[in-house]
């Protein structure tokens, strides 16, 4: 039965990988959800190590599928599909739940929480986005990851602050991925910048 779970994980990962290369985001989310359900039903058949590896695989491909559906990586030509955003948010929450369950540490917890906040932002739920980004920042602080702290502060600034001020701090910090983070924040600010004030 252990081999069967391993085979299921391998085929599921391959299917999700293939769909990530396509433009059919709804099919990607549906396949990732079905694969996650199938694998989680089989957990317990094999060794504890195999179960853990299977759940880590689920955490990874559900995160990637959700992230692919987030419309803030580039300026979209059309308004995002709200049903797709809601499905992406659910997938991000599922992935984050596995990070917590598996105890994968503050970096992964921060990243999982950030993605939940990113979908809340895309849905215009600013209070929820702010709360998620603040929790992600706390995780990155606990991990002693100053660059990721600043990146998350940039997303907090998209909700209700000065994104360019955060970009300047990232630039001064000399982080290896700093230029990518700045581009990411400026793009997201263009896509999701607050319209009006107050929640």
TAPETA-V343599 format. One record per run of one state. SS is the DSSP state (H for helix, E for strand, L for the rest). FROM is the first residue (numbers start at 0). LEN is the number of residues. If there is no record, write none. Layout:
ss: {SS:SS}
from: {FROM:FROM}
len: {LEN:LEN}
This chain:
ss: {L:H:L:H:L:H:L:H:L:H:L:H:L:H:L:H:L:H:L}
from: {0:1:20:24:42:47:68:81:102:105:122:125:142:145:160:162:173:177:192}
len: {1:19:4:18:5:21:13:21:3:17:3:17:3:15:2:11:4:15:7}
